[in-house]
């Protein structure tokens, strides 16, 4: 009954006209950036962070959340129609989705992606509502040692689940940790690693790093390509509804994808990407019926399962953020920044101190998922038109928006130079094949890890054994160690290389 009362509170907040408007804006923007390749939710949310200063905290978080799970919907549109994933989590959708489009079945493929995502999003939100309170109670048992161990697990998870080379992922995490140390030491009050630059005394701005590495970095990478490589071919879409046989094939796949995504979305490091791949791998292992085409040649299960998995993962990734205050991925790290802007400390106290914010955000996800399925099915033609906008018109607008956004954060021109510098670094990462998301997680978790490490050691009078004598802390560190050992095993290492091949 408490859950129903809490949800009633949430819907009373999310159902106000102003919050409905911001949910719609978030869903529209999310779908738009999902459709446009090279502009991800991280860059968009980073650009919009300064704009949330003037909004009520509930409206700001509802809009930013809508952008995140809206991008999971939109990314499938280009993946199916033009073999170009708008989002990394939609990469696997291109395999069967594009084949269906080439066979003249783009409509059923898009419908399967939209309906599968809607079902998975609703289930993910229900799990978030059901398990948030018990997990919050558990969070109160966390002391500094447990939080420190949890952040170590988060960083290890980010390395394990990052695509590409393990060594590069570790390097990006370490670079993020080092960047997080720039500024003034909280305990001593002494400036460190600021290279005698006064503007760096308070540290490097999170928005500058996110905008530079993700926003400007992607723009430079796109401009480095030949003009013809940036042209997008548009396909015609005839009819939307899948057949009865399509529904029979896709419904079990949606259920399997939803279950996988709900679990993997909680994991740190990029659960939506891993969930979509894991769901596709599972479908490949399930015996094919005689009437089905093989996976990889236009099987609707190859679209429905990954799309359900990545959307369920997007919803459940809010669980560690709202209950423990730990961001499991780069987008959730930006949500931490948005909450901090409004003087809200992420963690277990959010539910008790700001119940309207907590339950309003959860209720808005149901509303947002309904908005998305209504938007995505009829307006596919509109999203395709946006793909025909020449890139030489698109990128100056993004550059200007980034520059204005980062300037308004501190009213400092130094921040614009900082964004440009991180933009060049982002392009360098792109050329070297380094995934930038672990850097952002290291940058966010680094200062928090340092703070909790110092606090735990002070309470233990410098005794490092506190991390293994406390059961919860020891269990978390053991899981982190197990992940490291598993990923170093030759069999796992070879499978992992296969898992993240995107061609």
C-alpha positions in Angstrom: 0.0 0.0 0.0 2.9 2.3 0.7 4.1 1.8 -2.9 0.6 2.8 -4.2 0.6 5.9 -2.0 4.1 6.9 -3.1 3.2 6.4 -6.8 0.1 8.5 -6.3 2.4 11.3 -4.9 4.6 10.8 -7.9 1.8 11.1 -10.4 0.5 14.2 -8.7 3.9 15.8 -9.3 4.6 14.4 -12.8 1.0 15.1 -14.0 1.2 18.9 -13.5 1.0 20.8 -16.8 4.5 22.2 -16.5 6.1 18.8 -15.7 4.2 17.2 -18.5 5.6 19.8 -20.9 9.2 19.2 -19.7 8.7 15.5 -20.0 7.5 16.0 -23.6 10.5 18.3 -24.4 12.9 15.7 -22.9 11.3 12.9 -25.0 11.4 15.0 -28.2 15.0 16.0 -27.7 16.0 12.5 -26.7 14.4 11.0 -29.8 16.0 13.7 -32.0 19.5 13.2 -30.7 19.0 9.4 -30.9 18.1 9.8 -34.6 21.1 12.1 -35.4 24.3 10.1 -35.3 27.2 11.6 -33.4 25.1 13.6 -31.0 24.5 11.5 -27.9 22.5 12.0 -24.7 25.7 12.8 -22.8 26.6 15.7 -25.0 23.0 17.0 -25.1 22.5 16.7 -21.3 25.8 18.4 -20.7 24.8 21.3 -23.0 21.5 21.7 -21.2 22.8 21.5 -17.7 23.2 25.3 -17.4 19.6 25.8 -18.6 18.3 23.8 -15.7 19.4 26.5 -13.2 16.1 28.4 -13.8 13.9 25.3 -13.6 12.4 23.7 -10.5 14.5 20.6 -9.6 11.6 18.2 -10.4 11.1 19.7 -13.9 14.9 19.7 -14.6 15.4 16.0 -13.7 12.2 14.9 -15.5 13.4 16.6 -18.7 17.0 15.2 -18.5 15.7 11.7 -17.8 13.4 12.0 -20.8 16.4 12.9 -23.0 18.2 9.8 -21.8 15.6 7.1 -22.3 14.3 9.0 -25.4 17.7 8.6 -27.0 17.4 4.8 -26.6 14.2 4.9 -28.7 15.5 7.3 -31.4 18.8 5.4 -31.9 17.0 2.4 -33.3 15.4 4.5 -36.1 18.6 5.2 -38.1 20.0 1.8 -37.1 17.0 0.1 -38.9 16.5 2.5 -41.9 20.0 3.4 -42.9 22.3 1.0 -41.0 23.6 3.8 -38.9 23.1 3.5 -35.1 22.3 6.8 -33.5 23.4 5.4 -30.1 26.1 2.8 -29.2 23.3 0.7 -27.6 21.6 0.5 -31.0 24.7 -1.0 -32.8 23.4 -4.5 -32.5 20.0 -3.5 -33.9 21.6 -2.7 -37.2 22.3 -6.4 -37.9 18.7 -7.6 -38.4 16.9 -4.3 -38.5 18.7 -3.0 -41.6 18.2 -6.4 -43.3 14.4 -6.1 -42.6 14.4 -2.6 -44.1 16.2 -3.9 -47.2 13.5 -6.6 -47.5 10.7 -3.9 -47.4 9.8 -4.7 -43.8 11.1 -1.5 -42.2 7.7 -0.8 -40.7 7.4 -4.0 -38.7 11.0 -3.6 -37.6 10.4 0.0 -36.3 7.2 -1.1 -34.6 8.9 -4.0 -32.9 11.6 -1.7 -31.7 9.1 0.9 -30.4 6.7 -1.5 -28.8 9.5 -3.6 -27.3 11.1 -0.5 -25.8 7.8 0.7 -24.4 7.1 -2.6 -22.7 10.6 -2.9 -21.3 10.6 0.8 -20.2 7.4 0.2 -18.2 8.8 -2.9 -16.6 12.1 -1.2 -15.7 10.2 1.7 -14.1 8.0 -0.7 -12.1 11.2 -2.5 -10.8 12.7 0.9 -9.9 9.5 1.8 -8.0 9.3 -1.6 -6.2 13.0 -2.0 -5.2 14.0 1.6 -4.6 12.7 1.7 -1.0 14.3 -1.6 0.1 17.6 -0.6 -1.5 17.4 2.8 0.2 17.0 1.1 3.6 20.1 -1.0 2.8 22.0 2.1 1.8 21.8 3.5 5.3 24.0 0.5 6.4 26.8 1.9 4.2 29.6 3.6 6.0 32.7 5.3 4.5 34.4 1.9 4.0 31.4 0.5 2.1 31.0 3.6 -0.1 34.7 3.4 -0.9 34.5 -0.3 -1.8 31.4 0.4 -3.9 33.2 3.1 -5.9 36.1 0.7 -6.5 33.6 -1.8 -7.8 32.1 0.9 -10.0 35.5 1.8 -11.5 36.4 -1.8 -12.0 33.0 -2.4 -13.6 33.5 0.5 -15.9 36.8 -1.0 -17.1 35.3 -4.5 -17.5 32.2 -3.4 -19.4 34.0 -0.8 -21.6 34.2 -1.7 -25.2 37.6 -2.2 -26.8 41.0 -2.6 -25.2 41.1 -3.2 -21.4 44.4 -1.4 -21.2 42.9 1.7 -22.9 39.8 1.6 -20.6 42.2 1.5 -17.5 44.2 4.4 -18.9 41.0 6.4 -19.4 39.8 5.7 -15.8 43.2 6.7 -14.4 43.2 9.9 -16.5 39.7 10.7 -15.2 40.9 10.1 -11.6 43.9 12.4 -12.1 41.7 15.2 -13.6 39.4 14.9 -10.6 42.3 15.7 -8.3 42.9 19.1 -9.8 41.8 21.9 -7.5 41.9 22.5 -3.8 42.4 19.6 -1.3 39.4 19.5 1.0 41.4 18.6 4.1 44.4 20.8 3.8 43.0 23.7 1.8 46.1 23.6 -0.4 45.8 24.0 -4.2 47.2 21.0 -6.1 47.9 20.2 -9.8 46.5 23.6 -10.9 49.8 24.6 -12.7 49.5 28.1 -11.1 46.4 28.8 -13.1 44.0 30.7 -10.8 40.9 29.5 -12.7 41.8 25.9 -11.8 41.9 26.5 -8.1 38.3 25.2 -7.7 39.0 22.3 -10.1 38.1 21.5 -13.6 34.4 22.0 -14.4 32.4 18.8 -15.1 30.4 20.5 -17.8 33.6 21.6 -19.6 34.9 18.0 -19.7 31.7 16.4 -20.8 31.0 19.0 -23.5 34.5 18.9 -24.8 35.1 15.2 -24.9 31.7 14.2 -26.1 30.3 17.2 -27.9 33.3 18.9 -29.6 35.2 15.6 -29.9 32.4 14.0 -31.9 32.1 17.1 -34.1 35.8 17.2 -34.9 35.7 13.4 -35.7 32.7 13.9 -38.0 34.4 16.8 -39.8 37.5 14.8 -40.3 35.5 12.4 -42.5 35.0 13.0 -46.2 31.8 14.8 -47.1 30.3 11.8 -48.9 30.8 9.7 -45.7 28.5 12.1 -43.8 25.7 11.8 -46.3 22.8 9.7 -45.1 20.6 7.6 -47.5 16.9 7.6 -46.6 14.7 4.7 -47.1 10.9 4.7 -47.7 8.7 3.2 -45.0 5.5 1.4 -46.0 3.1 0.2 -43.2 3.9 -0.1 -39.6 2.1 -3.1 -38.0 3.8 -6.4 -37.6 1.9 -9.5 -38.6 0.4 -12.0 -36.2 3.4 -14.3 -36.8 5.8 -11.4 -36.1 4.1 -10.9 -32.7 4.4 -14.6 -31.9 8.1 -14.4 -32.6 8.9 -11.1 -30.9 6.9 -11.3 -27.7 9.1 -14.0 -26.0 12.2 -12.1 -27.2 10.9 -8.9 -25.7 10.4 -10.7 -22.4 13.9 -12.2 -22.4 15.4 -8.8 -23.4 13.5 -7.0 -20.7 14.7 -9.4 -18.0 18.3 -9.2 -19.1 18.3 -5.4 -19.4 16.7 -4.9 -16.0 19.5 -6.8 -14.3 22.4 -5.5 -16.4 21.3 -1.9 -16.3 22.1 -1.7 -12.6 25.8 -2.6 -13.3 28.3 0.2 -13.5 30.0 1.1 -16.8 27.3 1.0 -19.5 24.6 -1.5 -18.8 22.4 -0.5 -21.8 25.1 -1.3 -24.3 26.0 -4.6 -22.6 22.3 -5.5 -22.2 21.6 -5.1 -25.9 24.5 -7.3 -26.9 23.7 -9.9 -24.2 20.1 -10.1 -25.4 21.1 -10.6 -29.0 23.6 -13.3 -28.0 20.8 -15.1 -26.0 18.5 -15.0 -29.0 21.3 -16.6 -31.2 21.5 -19.5 -28.7 17.7 -20.1 -28.8 16.6 -22.7 -31.3 15.1 -21.2 -34.4 11.7 -22.3 -35.7 11.4 -23.8 -39.2 9.4 -20.7 -40.4 11.9 -18.2 -39.2 14.7 -16.6 -41.1 18.2 -17.0 -39.5 19.3 -14.2 -37.1 21.4 -11.7 -39.1 19.2 -12.0 -42.2 16.2 -10.0 -41.0 14.8 -11.9 -38.0 12.4 -9.7 -36.0 13.7 -11.2 -32.7 17.1 -9.6 -33.5 15.4 -6.2 -33.3 12.9 -6.7 -30.5 15.2 -8.3 -27.9 18.1 -5.8 -28.0 15.8 -2.8 -28.1 13.8 -4.1 -25.1 17.1 -4.8 -23.3 18.7 -1.4 -23.8 15.5 0.5 -22.7 15.0 -1.7 -19.6 18.7 -1.0 -18.8 18.2 2.7 -19.3 15.4 2.7 -16.7 17.1 0.5 -14.0 20.3 2.4 -14.2 18.5 5.1 -12.1 18.4 2.6 -9.2 22.0 3.0 -8.0 21.8 6.8 -8.6 18.7 7.4 -6.6 19.3 4.9 -3.8 23.1 5.0 -3.3 24.1 8.2 -5.0 26.5 6.3 -7.3 26.3 7.0 -11.0 26.5 3.7 -13.0 27.3 5.4 -16.3 28.2 8.7 -17.9 24.6 10.0 -18.3 23.9 9.2 -14.6 27.0 11.1 -13.7 25.5 14.1 -15.5 22.3 13.6 -13.5 24.4 13.9 -10.3 25.6 17.2 -11.6 22.1 18.3 -12.2 21.0 17.4 -8.7 24.1 19.2 -7.2 23.2 22.3 -9.2 19.9 22.3 -7.2 21.6 21.6 -3.9 20.3 18.1 -3.7 22.7 15.5 -2.4 22.3 12.2 -4.3 21.9 9.2 -2.1 19.5 7.4 0.2 18.3 10.6 1.8 16.7 11.8 -1.4 13.6 9.6 -0.8 13.0 10.9 2.7 14.1 14.6 2.2 12.7 15.1 -1.3 9.9 12.5 -1.8 8.1 14.6 -4.4 11.3 14.7 -6.5 12.0 11.0 -6.1 8.6 9.6 -6.8 7.8 12.4 -9.4 10.8 11.3 -11.4 9.7 7.7 -11.3 6.1 8.5 -12.3 7.4 10.7 -15.1 9.1 7.7 -16.7 5.8 5.9 -17.2 4.3 9.1 -18.8 7.5 9.6 -20.8 7.5 6.0 -22.2 3.9 6.5 -23.3 4.8 9.8 -25.0 7.7 8.1 -26.8 5.7 5.3 -28.3 3.1 7.8 -29.5 5.8 10.1 -30.9 8.0 7.4 -32.5 5.5 5.4 -34.5 3.6 8.2 -36.4 6.5 10.6 -36.7 9.1 8.4 -38.3 8.9 10.4 -41.5 9.8 13.6 -39.6 12.9 12.1 -38.0 14.1 10.8 -41.4 13.8 14.3 -42.8 16.1 15.6 -40.0 18.8 13.2 -41.3 18.9 15.2 -44.6 20.0 18.4 -42.9 23.6 19.0 -44.2 26.2 18.6 -41.5 27.8 22.0 -42.4 24.6 23.6 -41.1 24.3 21.3 -38.1 27.7 21.5 -36.5 28.1 25.3 -36.2 24.8 25.4 -34.2 26.1 22.7 -31.8 29.5 24.4 -31.4 27.7 27.7 -30.6 25.3 26.1 -28.2 28.1 24.4 -26.3 30.1 27.6 -26.0 27.2 29.6 -24.7 26.2 26.8 -22.3 29.7 26.4 -20.8 30.2 30.2 -20.5 26.9 30.7 -18.6 28.0 28.1 -16.0 30.7 30.4 -14.5 30.6 33.4 -16.8 34.3 32.7 -17.6 35.9 32.7 -21.1 38.5 30.3 -19.7 35.9 27.6 -19.6 35.4 28.0 -23.4 39.1 27.5 -24.0 38.9 24.5 -21.6 36.1 23.0 -23.7 38.1 23.5 -26.9 41.1 21.8 -25.3 39.0 18.8 -24.2 37.4 18.7 -27.6 40.9 18.1 -29.1 41.5 15.5 -26.5 38.2 13.9 -27.4 39.2 13.7 -31.0 42.5 12.2 -30.0 40.7 9.5 -28.0 38.5 8.8 -31.0 41.6 8.3 -33.2 43.3 6.1 -30.7 40.1 4.0 -30.2 39.7 5.0 -26.5 36.2 5.1 -25.2 35.7 8.4 -23.3 32.9 7.3 -20.9 35.3 5.6 -18.4 37.2 9.0 -18.2 34.0 10.8 -17.2 33.1 8.1 -14.6 36.7 8.3 -13.2 36.4 12.1 -13.1 33.1 12.0 -11.1 33.9 9.1 -8.8 37.6 10.0 -8.2 37.1 12.9 -5.7 34.3 10.9 -4.0 36.5 7.9 -3.7 39.3 10.0 -2.2 36.9 11.6 0.3 35.5 8.3 1.5 38.9 6.6 1.6 40.3 9.4 3.9 37.1 9.3 6.1 37.3 5.5 6.4 41.0 5.5 7.4 40.5 8.4 9.9 37.7 6.5 11.6 39.9 3.3 11.6 42.9 5.3 12.9 44.9 4.4 9.7 44.1 0.7 9.8 43.7 -0.5 6.2 42.1 -3.8 7.4 38.8 -1.9 7.9 38.0 -2.6 4.2 38.1 -6.4 4.7 36.9 -6.7 8.3 33.5 -5.0 7.5 31.4 -7.7 5.8 29.7 -5.5 3.2 32.9 -3.7 2.2 34.8 -7.0 1.9 32.0 -8.5 -0.2 32.0 -5.6 -2.6 35.8 -5.7 -3.0 35.6 -9.5 -3.5 33.2 -8.9 -6.4 35.5 -6.3 -7.9 38.4 -8.8 -7.6 36.3 -11.5 -9.2 35.5 -9.3 -12.1 39.2 -8.5 -12.7 40.1 -12.2 -12.5 37.2 -13.2 -14.8 38.1 -10.7 -17.5 41.8 -11.7 -17.5 40.9 -15.4 -18.2 41.9 -16.2 -21.8 38.4 -17.6 -22.7 36.6 -14.6 -21.3 39.1 -12.2 -23.0 38.5 -13.8 -26.4 34.7 -13.7 -26.0 34.9 -10.1 -24.8 36.7 -9.1 -28.0 34.0 -10.8 -30.1 31.3 -9.1 -28.0 32.3 -5.5 -28.8 32.9 -5.9 -32.6 30.7 -3.3 -34.2 31.0 -4.1 -37.9 
